[in-house]
Amino acid sequence: MAAPLSDGERRKQISVRGIAGLGDVAEVRKSFNRHLHFTLVKDRNVATPRDYFFALAHTVRDHLVGRWIRTQQHYYERDPKRIYYLSLEFYMGRTLQNTMVNLGLQNACDEAIYQLGLDLEELEEIEEDAGLGNGGLGRLAACFLDSMATLGLAAYGYGIRYEFGIFNQKIVNGWQVEEADDWLRYGNPWEKARPEYMLPVHFYGRVDHTPEGVKWIDTQVVLAMPYDTPVPGYKNNTVNTMRLWSAKAPNDFNLQEFNVGDYIEAVLDRNLAENISRVLYPNDNFFEGKELRLKQEYFVVAATLQDIIRRFKSSKFGCRDPVRTCFETFPDKVAIQLNDTHPALSIPELMRILVDVEKVDWDKAWEITKQTCAYTNHTVLPEALERWPVSMFEKLLPRHLEIIYALNQMHLDRVAALYPGDIDRLRRMSVIEEGDCKRINMAHLCVIGSHAVNGVARIHSDIVKNSVFKDFYELEPEKFQNKTNGITPRRWLLLCNPGLADVIAEKIGEGFITDLSQLKKLLDFINNETFIRDVAKVKQENKLKFAAHLEEQYKVKINPSSMFDVQVKRIHEYKRQLLNCLHAITLYNRIRSDPSKSFVPRTIMIGGKAAPGYHMAKMIIKLITSIGEVINNDPYVGDKLKVIFLENYRVSLAEKVIPAADLSQQISTAGTEASGTGNMKFMVNGALTIGTMDGANVEMAEEAGEENLFIFGMRVEDVEALDRQGYNAQEYYERLPELRQAIDQISSGFFSPRDPGCFKDVVNMLMYHDRFKVFADYEAYIKCQGQVDQLFMDPREWTKKVIRNIACSGKFSSDRTIMEYAQEIWGVEPSATKIPPPNLPRD
């Protein structure tokens, strides 16, 4: 028998990572050395690891350029309908490895870097995450870009190039401390500034109604400078563009005013304009009505719409008239997808351009706008809905306020005609909310201004139709759709879990990478002993690797044979990290009461950032770290139980922890998590799910069979019934001794001996105003966790369930999601045609 292959050798053999031809390897080495010399101006004697990372990044980027130019040329010639995905967040993570995977360069680079005496993985770790997002919504946008490129759609992501992304989280004495994320400090090798496409954006000013039409005058101007980042599809030679805008002050900024000679002050004031793209607002599922945020929202919209219209007018086959003032065909050539209400100003802005600038008739302009825009709703939490004060609009965007009033009047006239005398319906459906502070309801604006409105999982879309937008659904039911979220299998399987991808490819080939439904073929191997063993082995290797990472980074030692029980997501009351805490305490108390009894060892890992202004979320982090402090240092517990807080959870950490997880916690109160996408990442990576019937968990259970997930707790109907009856936490506290013990321990300072009253706010919330009913699901959750333990003790049965879950995860590819958007909302067909590579002549 041949000697067993080392991990590295085995990796190099696998075609999933791209065959490394000798010519390719030599070419990569040559290019690497050239960039080290000419781009970085270093030689091997003085180069740092960061120099080597940049040399490699530029080498890989060179392979994108020809394809990028050719793709854009191809679009110009074919003039397809273009898709514009507008989002205030794109949570991209790192780019190097993803680019190598999608270009099939990974093995060539691995080998070349090895020959140069360097370690590819070490270089990959130097890259900063592009943290231009908070969580699910921003990461979804990133997965969608990957799928749109892979499906050959002429798509563009448009957003803001924040100078500072989501903060870096440090844990100091158990508390979250925020640090600015200066991700651009060393430069970004993937972006290309495009100053030649710089555009003006107007703010403030006043509206002049003249015989020639409406004019918005005396405005302040900020320039929008575009930075383009390539988005490669998977091995199809398509490279799309993500264009992010950065704010620049015009050169005459503050100098044209009556600044009699205060030149220095005027130049320093340029910062005021440029602050627009300075920093990402760090709130997830929460609306903070700050003027700077409204400026950001208009900034991205105004710049993007000018760009869209420029591209429409200059396209080869637009309208036939020479100056293209005919916008009839606009919706046939342009689709605008609004990622939540953040880019809602696209609706009045497109109206303003069509009516005021292009002189299109109002009713015609409204038809064009509605046919062009579509809106994705991402949350049903009332505190997350954007409701801007009219007074702020009046000052910042006076013309848009007029347009919104006019659109609302039209809308209400229609409702009044259909429901005569129903004044309350008019109040409920108005875009303008009356009250002490008049507000603009951006979700209502999106619904009336779009031809399609979608939720992001079936249960969420039903809630959208039956409660959040019930009146609108009754008015136009055909508008409302569901598009269940998905994740890109390139980053979330191939890149982060090559071991599992290899084991799968050995059995069913590589087709699953671009058609994840092919994972169904794995059902044939559910009883195949070799396959069961291989899947379990990959998981164990991933766990050992992650344990080593934790030890190296955070000096914590964990037991790699314990169950890795993971909950990673933003810290929020509705996500119920507190329920997880109560389980940890309950397990601890059971071990303490009978240390000799055999327990299934667990390492409970919880990670995620709290919005800096969200007091309760920060208290939850402190509670988790405090529980860990007690449990991890109790000699009676040993390595039966550990509680670890994963610091600074972000895309690059998700790529490490998810492949190592055994159990995925998705335990939000039913009806609160719109979809979730972490749940899908764990499923495809071979973790089992403990969860409520919420978000996409419902569809995961439907695909894999409810008996192959650990489903517990109230359903949406039960939550509603409990609301009607009145939720009384006290009742559970009195009835359940283990719950009472846990709460008493938190409350008495057992976990905070130096500050016994530390968690009084948490206990008070749980006992007297818990909107998310943690206690109501406690009993069912603890019982369900017992079933998890039972199965974990039978590794073969556990792994069979894992295989069934992986095999049934195909629906949750973002390729499927984007296919549905394309066909059912945008009216385009994905194209399988592979653009010829740069080294071949074009057709």
N, C-alpha and C positions, 0 to 999 in steps of 0.2 A: 504493500500500500504506500502511496506517496505521502511524504511528510505533510502534516496539516499546514494549511496556508496561514500566514499571519493575517491579522485584521487588515493591515495596509495592502498586502498582496491580494487578498480576497476582494477588497474594494476596487482595486485597479482592474480586476478581471471583469467586473460587472458592467454590462453595457448600459445599464440605467444611468450610469455616471458619465457616459460618453466614452467611446474608444479613444485611447491616446495614441495616435499615429506618431511615429518617430519625427516626421517632418513638423507636426504640430508642436511637439515638445521643444524642438530646436528653435522654432519660430517664437514660441513664448519666451524662451530664455533670452533670445536675441533682443526681443522687444522690451523685456524687463530691464536688461542692462542699458539699453538705449534710453529708456525713461529715467533710470537712476542717474544717468550722466546728463542728458540734455534737459529733462523736465525738472528734476530735483537738484541738479548741479551738485552731486555727491559722488564719492567713490566708495568702494567697499570698506576702506579704512575708517571713514568717518560717518558712514550711514547708520541711522538708528533703526530699530524695528519699525517705527512709524514711516520712515523713508521707504522701507521695503514694502509696507502695506500700500503706500501711494504709487510706487512703481508698478506693483501688481494691478492695482485698481485702474491705472491708466492703460496698462497692457490689455486688460479685459475690455475696457471702454472702447479701445481702438476697434475691437471686433463688433461693437454696436454701431459705430458711426456710419459705415457703408449701408448697413441694413436700414438704419434710421432715415438717412437721406432718401434711399430708394423707396421706402414705405410711403413717405410723404409725397414723393413724386408720383407714385402709383395712385394715391388718393386724388391728387390734382388731375390726373388724366382720366380716371374712372368717374370722378365726381359723385361718389356715393352719398347717401344721406349720412350726415355726421352726428355723432352722439356726444353731447356735452354733459359730463357728470360734474355738477357743481357742489362743492363741499367745503365747509370751513375747516375740515380736518382730513388729513391723509396720514394715517399712522403706519409709515412704511417700514420701520425697522432698518436693518442693514441691507445693503444692496449687492455687495461683492458676490457672495455665494449664490444668491438668487440669480444673478446675471450669468454666472458660470453654469448653473443648472439649466437655465432656459436656453442657453446657447450650446449646450453639450460640450462645455470646455473643462468640466471639473477635473477629469483624469489627466488631461494634458497639463493643466496648471499644477496639479498635485505633484506630478512627476517632475516637471521643470523646476518647481520650487525646491523639491527634495534634492535634485541634482545640484542646486545652488547652495545646498547645505542649510536650508531654512525649513521651517515647519508651517504648512499652509494654515492649519487650525490656529496657530499662534498669531499669524498675521490677521486672520479673520476677526479675532478677538479685539484687535486694535480699533476697528471701525466703530464710529459713534452710531447709535440708533438715530434715525430721523424720527424724532418723537413728536411729530406734528399732529398729535391726536390724543384724546383722553382715554379711549377704550373702544367698545364695540363699534360705534358709529364710524370712527376714523379708521379702524382696522378693516371694516367691511369695505370702505371705499378703496383701500389698498388691494384687497382681494379681488374686487370688481375690476380694477385696472388690469390686473394680471389675466383675468378671464377674458376681458374684452380684447386684449391683444392676442391671446391664444386662439380666440374664435375669429380673428381677422376682421373685427369691427373697426370702422374708422372713428375711433373714440378718443376723447381728450378729457383728462382730469383737470379741473380748474380750481385753484385754491389760493391760500396765502403762504408766502415764504416767511414764516415766523422766525425771527432772529433767535428767540428762545422758545423751545418746545415745552412739553410737559416737564415740570420740575423733577430733579433727581431727589429721591427720598432717602434720607438718612434716618436711622433709628438711634436716638440718643437717650439713654436712661429709660428706654421703653417707649419714648414718645416719637412721633413723626416730626422730623425737621426738614424743611424744604430748602433746596439749593438750586440756583438758576442753572438751566441746561444750556450751556454755551456750546451747542453742537457744531457751530461753524468756525470755532476758534482756529482749527488747523486747516480750514478750507474744505470744500466739498467737491470731490473729483467727478461726481456724477452730473453736476448741473452745468448748464451753459447760459450765461447771461445774454439777453437779446435786447440791448439798448435801442436797436433800430425799430423795435416795435413798442417803445415806450408810449403810454397813453395818458391823457389828462383825466382826472376825476374831480368833479365839482361838489362843494359842500356849501351850506348856509345860503346867503344871498336872498333874493326876493323874486316874486313872479310878476311879470308884466303882461297884461292881456292887451294885445295890439290888434288892429285890423288884419295884419299879416299873419296873426296867429299868436300863440303863447310863447313868451320868452322867459327863461330862467336867467337872471342877470345879477351882477355884483357878487359873484360867487368867489369862494376861495378854492384855489386849484392845488391838488396834490398829484404828482406824477406816479404812474404805476409802471414799474420796471419788471418785465417778465424774465423768469429763469426757467429754462426747460430741462426736464429730466427724462431720459429715455425709459420706456416701459416695454421690455421685450416679451413677446409671446413665447410659448414653449416650442422650440425647434421648428418654427414656421417662417422664420426670417422677417416676421412682422415686428416693427418697433414703433409703438405709439408714443404720444407725448403727454407728460404731466406738466402743465404750465402754472407756476406759482408766482404771484405778484408781490413785489416788494415796494414799499412807499418811499418816494424820493421827493424832497422839496424842490420846486422850480428855482432856477438860479436868481430870479428876481423876488424870491419869497421875502416878504416883509420889508423889502427895500423900496417898493413902489409907493409905500404908505408915506404919511407925513413924518417919517422918521428923520427928523432934521439931523442927519449926521450920525445917528447912533448905529453905525455900520456893524460894529462888533456884536452888539446885542442882537441885531437882525440876523446875522449869520448863526449865532448861537441858537436862535429861535427856530432854525430849520429842524431841530430835533422834534418840535411839536408836531410837525407834519409827518415826520418819519416814524414817530411812535406808533402809527397805525399798524405797521407790520412787526412791531417789536416782540410781542409776547402772546402766546396761546392762553386763552382763558381756561383755567384748570378745573372747570365744573363738568361733571358727568350727570346727566339727568337733572339739571337745575338751572333755572333762568335767573341771571343777575342783570338787571336792567341798566347797565352802564353805557354812557354815551360813547365811550371808546369802542365798545363792542358793536354798537349800531354802526359806527363809522367803518369798522372792519367788514361788517356784513354788506354795506353799500359799496365799499371799496372793491371787493372781489367781484360783485355783481356788475358794477359800472364798467370796470376794465374788461371783464369777460364778454359782456354783450357787445361792446365796441369791436372786440376781436372777432366774435362770431359773425357780426354783420359785415366786417371787412372781408372775411373769408368767403362769406356767401356772395358778396358782390363781385369778388375777383375770380370766382370759380368759373371753370371753363364753360360749363353748360348751365348757367343760371338762366335768368330771363333773357329774352332776345334783345331788349332795348339796350343801347350802348352804355348808358350810365346806370342801368339796373336800379331803377326806382320802383320796379314792379316787385311787390312782396307776396304776390299770390302764391308763389311756389315755396315760400319760406318754410312752412311746416313739412313739405316734402323733402327738404334738404337739411333740416335742422331739428334735432330733438334735444330738449333741455330737461335733465333729471335733477330735481331739487332734493338733496340729501337732508331731510328734515326741513324745518321752516327757516333755518339760518340763511339760506339764499332766497327767501321769499320775495325780496325786493326785486328780483328778476321780473316779476309780473308787472308792477307799476313802471319799472324802468324800461321794459320792452314797449309798453304802451306809450311812454313818454317819447321814446325814439321814433316809433312809428307815426304817432300823431303830430308831435311838435316839430320833429326834425325832418322826417320823410314825408310829411303831409298826407299820410294815409287816413281815410275816413274812419271816424271813431269806432263804428260798429264792425267794420272790416278788420280794424286793428285788434279789436277784442276777440274776434273769431281766430285770427292768426295766433294771438297770444295763447289762447286756450288750447289750440291744436298743437302748439309747440311745447308747452310746459306739462310736466307731470310731477307729482309730489309723493314722496315716501315718508310716511309717519313712522317715528321710531319709539314713541313712548306714550303711555296713557297717564303717567303721573302728572297731576295738575300743576305741581310746582315746577315742572320742566317746560310747560307751555309758554311760548314767547308772547308777552302782552306788553307792547311798548306804549309809554305815555304819549298821547297826542301832542302835548306841549313840546316834547323832545323833537318830534317830527317837524313841527311847525318851524322850529329854529333851524334844524339841520337839513331837512329835505322838504322845503315848502311845496314844491311842485308835485312831489310824490304824494303828499298829504291830500292835495286837491284831487289827484287822480284816484286815490283810494276812496275818498268820499263819493266821487262820481260813480265808481264801480259798485260801491256798496248800495247807492241809491237805486241803480239799475237792478241789482240783485234783489233788494227788498221789494221793489215794485213788482217783480215777477212773483215773489213769494206771496205778497199781499193779494195778487190777482188769483192765485191758486187756492189760498186759504183766507177768504175774506173775513175780516173781523178777528182773526187770531193774532192779537197784539203780542201775546207772550211768545208765540213762535217767532215773530219778527225780532223780538228782543234776543231770544236765544240764538238766532241765526245771523245777526248783524256782525259785520266785521268790526264795527265800533262798539265797544262796551261802554255804556253810560255809567256814571257814578261820580263820586267825589273827584276821582282822577280818571278822565276819559282815556281809554286805552284802545290800541289796535290789536286785534286778535289775529296773529300771523297765520295760524292754522286755518282759520276761516278764509283768509285771503287766498291761501294756497288751494283750498278746496274749490272755491268759485273760479279761480284762475287756471285750473288744470283740467286736462281731458281725462286724466287717470289719477287715482289716489290709491296707494297700496299700503297695507301693513306688511310685517316682515316674518310672520309665521301664521299658520291658519287660525289658531286660537286668538292671536292678537288682531288679525283682520276682522274676525267676528266681533270682537269687542269694539273695534273702530266703527263697524257698521251698526251695532246694536246699542252702543251707549255714547262714545265720544262724539261721533258725527251722525247720530241717529237721524236728526232732522234732515241733514244733507243727503243721507242715504235714501230716505223716503222721497226726496225731490228728484234725485238722479241716481238710481241704483246701479245703472250701467257703468258709472264712473269708478266703482269700488272694486278692487282686486286684491288678491293675495300674491305675494312673492316671497316664499320662505327663503330666508338667508342661506348662504353657503360659505364655504372657505376654499381657498385655492389648494389643491392637492400637491402643487409644486412646492410651495414653502412648507405646508403643514404635514407633508408625509415624506416626499422625496428628500427635501433639504434637511429637515430636522430629524428624520428617522430613517437614514439610509439602510440600516440593518433590516428593518421591517419591510421596506420597499423591495429589497433584494429577495427576501424570503417569499414575498408575494409574487414577484416577477418570475422566480424559478418555477412557480406552480402555474401561473395563468398568463405569462407574457407581460409585455409592457403597455398594452392598450389602455389599462386602467388609468394611466397618468393623464390622459386627455379625455377619458370616458370612464368616470369613477363608478358608473353603474356596473362595470365589468367585475367589480369586487364580488358580486353575487356568485361568480364561479367558485369562490372559496368555500361555498356551502358543501361542495362535493368532497372537501377535505376535512370536514369537521370531526371525523372519527379517524383521520389518518395520523397514526402515532408519531411518525417522523415530523409531520407538520406541526402537531401539537407541541412536540419537543422544541422545534425550531422557534416557534412563536414565543414560548416561555423563555427560551434562552436569550432571545433578543431583548425581551423585557428585563431580564436579570442584568444583562450587560448595560442597558441604559440606566438601570438603577445604580449599579456600581459606579458608572461614570458620573452620575449626578451627585452621588454621595461624596465622591472625590472632589467634585467642584465645590460643594458646600464646605467641605473640610478646608480646602485651599482658600476659598474666599472669606468664609465667616468663622473658621476655626471651630465649627460644630461637628461632632462625630455622631453619625447615626447608624442604626442597624440596617444594613442593606437587605436583610431577609425579612424585615418587618413590612407590613402593608403600608405603601405610600399613599396616604389619604390626603388629597389635595383640593383646596378651594382657592383659586386665584382669579381675581376680578376686582373692579373698583370696590372700595369699602362703602357700603350704603346700607341703611336700615332695611330696605326692601329685599336686599340680597341675603340677609339674615346670617351674616357671619356669627351673630350672637347665638343662634341655634347650634352651630358648630361648637362654639365655646361651651355651651351647656352640656353637649355630648362629651367633650373632652373632660370636663369636671366630673361628670357622672362616671366615666370609665376610671378616672383617678380614684374616686371614692370607692368604687368596687374593688380595685386592686388593694387599696389601703385596708379595706375591711376583711380581706382574705388573701394576704400576700402569697400563700402557698398554692392557691388555686391556679390552674393553667389558663393563661390569657393569650389571645391572638395578638402578637406584638404589632403596634401601630406607630408610624411617624405621621403626625398630623401637621400638614404644612398649609399655612394660610398666607396669602400675599395679596397686595394691592395698595393703591394710593388712595388717600382721603383728600377731598377738596380742602385747600388750606383754611377756608372759612367755615367748614362743616364740623362743628364742635363734637357732635355725637359720634361721627365717623372716627375722629381722632381719639375719642375715649375708647372706642371699640379696639383700635390698634393697641392702646395702652393696656387694655384688659387682656388681649391675646398674649402680649409679651409678658405680662405679669403672671398669667396662668403658666406659661412656659417656664418662667423663672422658678416657680414652686415645684412643678412636676419634674422638670429636668434635673433638679438637684435633690430629689427625694430618694435616698438609698433603697427604700422599700420598693420603689418602682423599677429601678434598674433600666434595662432597655426594653421593657414591656410597652412603655409609652413615652413618646417625646412630642412636644408641641413647639414647632419652629415657625417664626414669622419670616417670610421670604422678603428681604429688603429690596426696594426699588424694582418691583415687578414691571416688566416692559416687554416688548416684542422679543428681544434677544434672550431674555430669561425664560419666556414662555417656550421658546424653541428647545430649551434644555429640560425644563421640568415636565412638560406635557408627555414626551415619550417615556418618561420614567414613572409616571403615575400608575397606580393600580386602581384607585377609586377616585372618581370625579364627583365633586359635590355641586349640585345645581338645585338649590333649596329655597329659592325665592317663594314668597307667598303667591299662590295661584292667582293669575290675572295681573301680575305686576311686571314680569320680565317679558318685554315684547317678543324677543326670540332667544337671544343668547347665541354666541358662536363658539365660545370656549367649549361648551358642551359637545359640539361637533368635532372639535380638534381632539379632545380626549377620546371620543368614540373611535375615530379612524386610527388613533395611535394605540389602541388596545388597552384602554382603561374601562372599567365598568362604571355605570352611572348610578348614584343615589340621588333621587330628585323628586320634586313635586310635578304634578301635571300642569306645567307652565311653559310658555314660550314654545321653542322647538322640541323640548323634551317630549311633548305629546306626540309629535311626528316621529321622533326617534323610537319611542315605544311602539308606535304603529308599524314602523319598518322592521324592527328587530323582534317584535313580540314583547308584550308588557312583562312577561315572565323572565325576560333576559335583561331587564333593568330592575333596579331596586326603587320602585315607585311607592311613595307614601303620602299621607296627609290629605288635607282638604283639597277638593276640586273647586273651580270657580263658583259653582252653585252653592257649595258648603260655605264658602267665604261670604257670599251674598246673604245666605240664610243667617249666618252668625252676626252679620252687620244689622240685619233687621231685628234680630233677637237682642242684640247688644253684647259685645265681647266683654267678659269679665275675667281678667287675669287672676284675680284673687281666688276664684273658684278652683282653678287648676293648681295654684300654689298650695291650697289647702288639701286638695285631693291626692296630689302626687308627692310622696315623701322624698324621692330622689331629686325632684325639681326643687322642692322647698329647701333641701339641704344645700344644693348648689347656689341658689339665690342668697340664702343666709350667709354662706361663705363669702360670696362677692361683697355682700352688704356689710359684713362684720369686719372686713379688712384682712381676712385670711390670705388673700392674694396680694394685699398691699399693706403689710404690717407697719411700714414706716409712715403710711398715710391712710389710716383706716377708713376715712370718709371719701377716699379717692373716687369710688364708683357709685356714689349716691345718685348722680344724675342718670346713670345707666339703669340702676335698679328702679328708680322712680319712673323712668320711661316705660320699662317692661311691665311694671305693676299697674300704672295708671293711665298712660296714653301711648300704647303701642299700636300704631296703625297697621302693623304687619303681623300681629297675632302670633308671636313666637311661641307662647305657651300652648296655644291651641294645637300645634303640630308636634309638641315635644314628645308626647307618649308614643305616637306612631313612628316618629323618627328614631327614638331609642330602640324600639322593637325592630325596626327595619335594619338598623345598624347591627343588631344581633344576627339577623339573617346574612348580612355581609360577612361577619366573622365565621359563621357556619360554613359558607361556601369557600372562603379563603383557606380553610383547613383542608380542602380537597383540591389540590392544585390542578389536577387533570380536568375536573368539572369546571373549575374557574376558567381555565384556559379555553375550554370548549365554548363557554359563554363569550369570552373575549373574541374568539374567531367569528362567532355568529354576529357579534356587534360590528366587527370590522367589515364583514361580508355585507351587512345591511346598511352601511354608512354611505353608499354611493349617491343617494339622493342629495346629500348635503355638500356637494361640490358647488362652488360659486359658478362653475361653467353651466350647470343646469339652471341656476338662478338667472344668470345673464341671458341664456337662451330664451327663457320665459319673458324677461323684460324686452328683449329684442323683438320677439314675435308678437307679444300681446300689448305692448305699450309703445315701442318706438317704431314699429312697422318696418323692421329690417330683417334680413336673413343672414345668419353667420356664414362666413365664406371659408371653405376648406382650401381654397387655392393658396399654394405656397409661393410667395414672391421669390423669384430667383435670387440666390445669394449674390453678394457684391462681386465675387470672382467669376461669375458667369454673365454672359451678355444678356441684356433684357430681351423679352419676347419681341 
